[in-house]
């Protein structure tokens, strides 16, 4: 890779040196006018260049660099899985990164202790009125929005993909060349890929949709195209416009099992999408869902990106989770969301038991706490949507995007989202914001008994006895019971159809609960199989499996 970067001193002081973090498995050469290599730590891959004269505030320099993959003879195992024969996938971090990169630090407590290191510092503490830490975002350290133009060559028969729109394509001296250019300035975080791809193409309102896949893996490509279209429909209507001329999904080998969003480009592992078997009628359609999540990142992270401090991923990962849930619900119906909520809640509850440091409230989630910003975040935002309404939540999100989308620093904090949601939350439900974002709140709900009486009109009078307890947990997991004064649903489900786990929702009703035990009655058109409290698992419940009791006919 040969690169040219324009860099600028955005501080108010002259810079006498510039530091770079280099990447393992690559040899790097840097050429910066007026710079001299002053220190080269070859073991930790860290270089310091002195500047003579110092770089003045506002001064611009053009930096050139070369990066070359380094292979050491015949390896016992592959150390660099980014560049391979068919399925290359690497991102912009193989280029020299300006400044110190905390993400490279050892994270294992025992390994750190063996080197005499203190426990790893977590993210900077969340600030209400942000100062210095808000000048960097959490995804592209020491860089703001950038424009990118690429010429990339690959082997004959392969397609190479870089950020932006394809400008031209040609062959020369046995190589296949492509030139790409970003349509809109973006985060300094983007990817490059190459393989022998088949390409499925479609479009949505003039935006090109492309799925790059191996010809042996065609099964879920139509589902991916559909999810991209449905995502465009919901996100542009409810959040705002899309900034690029295309949206691409690109398969990469199952050496890793994730999908990732870059500007207009979404690499997707074959193992979690392209070869997934979703034939069972009760399966969660995670191919549709993951595409919806990565598409949502084109708004949440690639338009609004959080400051480099606690809570940053609430603005990206949690928002992408919520957005994907909305597209899932529109595609599969409201009742189908129960199984997904249980999946997310189970993952959150199981993972919090393995927390080694401190569980954070959602407002102050650490970037490393995926079980909070993904799993708990899904349950929290979906529940808030149920309580204050979809349009109220989306009004808040449009405000955040309108104020902070593609804006220069200072970058927003998680307070920007919670404050916008507060404006849309009625007074009687303001307590939810404290429970969901500021505190670690858990419930213990149980359906104690459920009976039904058939009326003369053929309908059924259902009575449920329920129990609920509410707890606040600290960062170490210690729980304190607090009084219940909450709006919680009661309801009933039909017997599931053959091959399905959950039955249709026959009734759901929100009631104000102020005591641990209570009884409620409601009417259903048909006889339920089960009835009880929080039937769709909207609350973070310590034991969600006992919410419903089997209905007995009186």
N, C-alpha and C positions, 0 to 999 in steps of 0.2 A: 504494500500500500504506500503510495506517495500522496501526501496531503498538504494542503495549504490552508492555514487558518488565519483569520484576522482577529487580533486580540487588542484589547483596550484597557487602560488603567482607569477603572471606574471609582477608585478611591480618591480621597482628597489629599493624599500624600504621595511624594515620589516613591517609586519602587526601585530598591537597589538590587533585588534579586527575584527570580521566579523559580519555583520548585515544581517538579514533575514526578508523578507516579507512573512507572512503566508497567507493562503487562508480562507475566511469565510466558515462556515458550515463544517469545518474539524478541528479535534484536531491533533496537530503536535508535535512530539518529535524528537529532534535533538541530535545526539551523534557525537561530533567532538573531536578527541584526543587533549588534552591540552587546551580545551576550557571550560569556565565557564560562565553560564548565568549571565550577569551583569545588564541587563535591559529587562523587559517584559511588553510591552504595550498591554494589553489584549483587549483594546477597538479598537485600530488601527491595531492590529495583527502585531506588529513589535517587533523583538527581537534583542538584541545586546549581543554577546559573546566575552569576553576578552580572549586573547591567552597568555598563559604563559608556555614557552617562546614565544615571537613573532614569527610569521611565516616568515622565511627568504626568500629573493628573490629566486625564482626557487624551493622552497620547496614544496613537494607534501604531501597531507594528504588524507586519505580515510574517508569520512563522511557517517554515517548511519542515516536514518530517518524513522519514522513511521508516516503514515497519516491515520486517521480514520474518516469516515463520521459521522457527529453528527446530530441526529434528536431530536428535543425538543417536545416530547409528540405527541399529535394529533393536526396537524396543520390545520388552517383555509384555508391556501393555501400552495402549495408546494414551499418551499424555495430553495431546491436543485433539479433542474431538470436534473442534469448530470447523476445521478445513478437512473435508473428506472427499472421496472419489465421486460420490453421488448423494448430495444432501448437505452441502456446506451451509453453515449458519453461524455468522459471527456478528457482533454489534460494534458500535463506535468506540467502545471502551478499550479496544486493542490499540487505539491511538494513544499517544501520551496524554495523561490527564493532568490538568493544571492543579497544583496544590495537593495537600495531604488528603487521602481518601480513607476515612474511618471504616468503611465497609470492608477493607482488607485486613482489619485487625482480627486476631484470634478471638473466638467467641466462647469456646469451651472453658468452663471455670477451672477444671483440673489442669488443662494444658497451660492456662495463664499462670496458675499457681506454681507449676513446675518451672516456669521461667522467671519467677519472682515478680510477676505482674499483679497489680490490684485487679479487682473485678472490672470488667469492661464498662466504660461509661455508656450510659444510655443516651437517648436523644436529648438535645437541649430542652429545658423545662418550658412548658407552654406558658406564654405570656398573654395577658389580656390586651395590653398596649405594647405592641411588639417593637423591639429596638433592633440591634445588630443582626440577630439570627434570622430575621425576616428578609434580609437582603439576598439570601441564598434559598433556592428551593431544594426539596429533599431528593430529587431525582437526578439533577445534573449539576453537581457541585461546582461552584466557581464559574458557572456559565448561565447566561440568560437565553432568550429566544435566538435561534440562529437560522440562517438560510444554508441550504446544502445543495451542491451540484456534484454529480458523480459520473465518471466514465469507468466502467467495469468490464473486464474481459473474462471469458471462461472457455471451457473446452467446446469444440463443435458438438452440436446436438443438445447442449444444455442451455437453459434460460437463466440469466442472472437478473436479480431484482435488487434495486437500491431505492432509497426514499424518493418519493415524488412521481411525477408523470414521465413516461418514456418520451424522450425528445427525438432519438433516432437509434437505428440498429444497423450494424454492418459486420462484415467479416474481413480479416486481414491477417496474412501470414499464419494461417491455421488457427486463428483465435476468433471467438464470437464476441463482438463488442456491443455494449448498450450504454446509452447516455440518459441519465435521469436528472430531474430538477424538481425540488419541492415547490408546490403551488402556494404554500403559506409558511411563513416562518414558524418554527416549531422548537420543541425542546432539543437540547444537544444530546439526544439519545435515539439512535436509529440503527437499523440492521441491514445486512447484506446476505443474500442467499443465492445458491446456484444448484441446479439438479436437472435431470432429464424429466421435465414436467409435461403433463397434459394440462390444458387450461380450459376451464369451464367459464364462459362469459355470460353476463347478463347486465342489466342496468336498472337504475331507479332514478326517475326524474332527471335524466341526463348525466347521472354519476355512474361511472363504469364500475361493475362488480366483477372480480376475477377470483377464481379458486385454482391454485396451482397444486397439482396432486400427481402421484405416481399412478400410471395406468392400471396397476394391480389393485388400487384402493379407491374404486369409484363410488362405493355404496352410499356414503353419507354426504356426498357433494351436493345433491339437490337440497338436502336439509340445511346445509350451510348457506347456500344461496338464499333460501327462504328466510333464514334467520337474519341475514344481512338486510334484506328488504324490509322485514318487519321492524328491525332495529331502526333503520332510517326513518320509517314512518312514525314511530313513537318518539324518537329522540328529537328529530327536527321539529315536530309539532309542539312538543312540550318543553324542550330545552333551548333550541336555537339552531342556526344553520351549521352545516358540515363544511369544513374549511378546505377540503381537497377535492380533486377531480376523479378520484378512484378510491375503492376500498378493496384491498387484496388480502386473501387468506392463503398462506403458503405452508405446505407440509414440510416438516423436517423429521429426521430419523428418531426412532424411539430410544436414543441414548439419553433422552430426558423426557419427562412427562409433564409438560405444561404448555400453556399458550401465553403469548405476550403481545402487548400492543405497542407498536411504534407509529409514527405519524403516517396514517393511511395504510399501514402495512401490519398484518397480524400473523406472525409465525405460529404454527399449531402442530403439536406433536402427533405423529401418526398413531401413537399408543392410546391417546385419550379421545381421539375424534375420528380419524380416517378409517380405523379398523374396529371401531366400537360396534358391538352387537346390541341393538336396541329393539329386538323383535318382541320381547315380552310386553304385553299391553299395559302393565303396571310400572314399567321402567320409567325413571326420571329421564327425560330427554336432555341429557347433559351436553350433547353436541349442540343442540339449539341454544341451550343456556350459556355455554362457554363462549360461543360466537357472540351472543348478546352482551356478555360481560366485556369481552375485548372491544367490541364496537362502542360500548359505553365509554371506554377509556379515551375515545377520540374527543369526548367532551370533558370527562373527569380524569384529569392528569395531563392531557394534551391541549386543553384550553384553560382549565383551572388547575393549578398545581399548588400544593401546600408548601408553606415555609418549612425550612429544615428544623422542625421541632416536634415535640409530642403532638399527636392529633393529626399529623399531615395525611396519613392514609385514610382518615375518615372522609377527607375531601376527594379521594381517588378510589380506593378499593371498596369502601362501603357504598359510595355512590354508584359505582359500577355494579355492585351486587343488587342494589335497589332497582336500578334501571333494567337489568336483565330479568329480575323478578316480574317487572311490569310487562315486559314483552312475553314472558312465559305465561303469565296469567291471561293476556289477551289471546294467546294462541291455544291454550289448553283449558281455560276456564278457571274460575275462582276456587271451585271445590278441589281441584287437582293440586292446589298449593299446599295442602296439609302435609302430604308426604315430604315435600321439599322442606317445609318448616321443621318437621321432625328430624330430617337428615341434618340440617344446619344446627339445630339445637343440640342434638346428640354429639356432634363434633365439637361444639363449644364446651359443653359440660365435661366431656371426656378430656379435652385438651387442657382445660383450666386446672385439672388435677395434676398435671405434669409441669406446671409453671415452676421454674427454678428461682426466678427473681421476684418480680412483683406483678400481679395482675393489675392492669390499669383500667379505669373507666374508659368508655368509648371516646369521650372528649379528649383524653390524654393518651390514647393508644400509642404504643411504640411501633415503629415500622416493622420490627421483627415479630410482632404478635398477630400473626395471621388468623389465629383462632378467634381473635376479637374483631379485627376489622372486616374479615370475611364472614365468619359463621355467626357471631353475635350480631354483627352489623346487619346481616340479612333479616334476622328476627326483629331487631329494634326498628328498622326503617319500615318494614312491612307492617308491623303493629301500629306504628305512628300513622301510617297511611290509613289503616282501618279506623283509627280513632278520630283523626281530624279531616280525612278525606284526601283523595288523590290529587285533586286540583289545588288544594291548599299546600300540600307538599311541593307540587311542581311549581307553584308561584314562588315559593321560597328558593327553589333551585334555579329558576330563571333569574331571580334577583342576584344570586351569587355569580352566575355566569355573566350577567350583564355588567356587574361591577368589577369582576376579576378575570374574565376570560382574555387570554393573551395579553395581559397587562404587565408592564415592567415591575420590578421590585419597588416597594416591599410586597412580598407574597402574602396571601391570606393565611390565617390560621383556622383551626376548627371552630373558633368562636363565630367566624363569618357565617357558617352554615347554621349553627345552633341559634344564633341571634335572628337569622332570617326565618327559621322555623318557629321561633317564639312569637314573631309578629303574626303568624298564621294560626296560632293555637288559641282556642277560646279560653277564657279565664278558668272555667271549671276543670280544664285539662292541663293547665300549666304545670301541675305536679309531675306530669309525664316527662318533661324535659329534665328535671332533676333526677328522676328514677332511671331514665334511659341513657343519659349522656354524662352526668356528673357523678353518679353513684354506681356501684355494682349491686344491682337489685335482683333478687331471686324470689320465686314463689314456690310454695308447696301446695298444689291443688289436688283435690281428690273428689271423685264422684263416689259418694257413699252408697246411694241406692237410687234406683229409677223404676217407677211403676207407670203403667198406662191403663186408662179406662176408655173403652169404646163407647162413644156417644151415639145417640139415636140417629144423628145425621151421617154416621159412618166415619167421622173424624175421631181422633184420639186425644184425650186429655192426659198429658204427661206431667208427672211430678218428679222432681229430682231433689235429692238431699246432697248438699255439697259442703266441702270443708276447704278453707283457704288460709294459708299463713304467708306472711311477707317478711323478707329478711334483707338486711343490708350487710354486705361483706366488705372487709377491708382488703388491702393489697396482699395480705398474707393468707387470705381465705377464712379468717375468723368471722363468724356470722352472728348478727344481733337481730332478734325478731322485733319488728315494728308494727304498730297498729295498721290494720287494713282499712283503707278509706278510698277504694278504687272502683272504677267502672270495669267490670269483667263480664265476659259473655257466658251464657248458658245455652245449651242447644242439644240437638239430637241428630244421629246419623242413621241412615238406612243400612240394611245388610249389604255387604259388598257383592258386586256381580262376580260371576265365576272368573277366576284368574286375577282378580284385583284385591288389593289389601284393604282399601277403604271404601265405604259406601257413600252415597250421595248425601249432602247436607239437607236435612228435612226442616231444621229450624235453628236459628241462632238469634240471640237477643241480648243486648247489653243491659246489665243491671248494676245498681250501685250497691256494693258490698261493704259493710262496716263491722261485721262480726265474723268470727272464725267459722261458725256453722250456720247454715241457712237452708231454706227450702223454697223452691220456685215451681210454678206451674205454667204450662203453655200448651198450645194445640198444634197437632200435626195432621196432615191429610192421610198419611198411612202410618202403620205401626213401625216405630223405630226399632233398630236392633240394640243401639246403645245411646245413652244420654248422660249429660253431666256438665262439667265446668270447662270453659276454654276449649271448646271442641276442635278448633282449628290450630291449637298450639301457638297462639300469638304471644303469650308471655314466656319469659325465661323460667322454666319450671324445673326444679331439681329432679323430679321423677315424672316425666310427662306421660308415661304409659298408664297411669291410674286415674286419668282425668274423667274417663267415661265408665259408667256401670252398665251392665246388661239389663235391658228393660224387661220387667216381668209384667204380665197382663193380669189385671185385677178382675 
